[in-house]
Amino acid sequence: MPTIEGKLKLGEREARCTDKLLAIHWKDRRDVYMLTSMNTNEMVDTKKIDRKTGKKYLKPQCVVSYNKNMGAIDKTDMLLSSTECVRRTLKWYKKLFFHIIEMSMLNAYSAYKTVTGKHISLADFQLTLVNEILQKYKSSVKTTPSKGKKIISTDSRLSERHFPDLIPQTSSKKQRRKCFVCSHKTEGKKRTDTLYQCNECNVGLCVVPCFKIYHTQQTF
């Protein structure tokens, strides 16, 4: 976009061009800058009359063309705004990346409605799509164990059969372990020692209710 800094009066315009591009600076209620590869530097009659001057209200051809065809863009922006995932960031390419993802999902949503004839909200479509992607490409999320302990995947913890067992005793004194669930509570966090553990997960757990919580709750 070339630098066009001339001071214009209302309705005036100035332009710069190459063989393929036309840049226009037009003074409406605000300064309007347009870059086009398909329009000429022509003013088009909008069939309206300027109330102040009584003259015909003219607009650059590129502005008229843009206003005529911008409806799809406005609708796209409106749909994306309701489920937008972009957040403020200093890295511009992050915004661009997530915007491309959002546009891809919107295109998929449009194709889905066309092919199936079903009409669901964009938010419901996105949620369903994300769940199906996670189901298809999910990988085992591994916890970070203490040194010497085996790794147990989240999938195994939640889906396989596990049973509480007594902690093996190595001396006359009863051996105890810290309950994993009690130590990870967000409220009322405290250290609770227990005589029981899950052998498959290799973590100490109170029999009730922590054993059930540990094997049914997604995260801690």
Helices and strands as residue ranges (DSSP letters): E 13-17, E 22-27, E 31-36, E 43-49, E 56-60, H 61-69, H 71-82, H 92-116, H 122-137, H 154-159, E 164-166, E 177-178, G 182-184, E 193-194, E 196-198, E 203-204, H 210-214
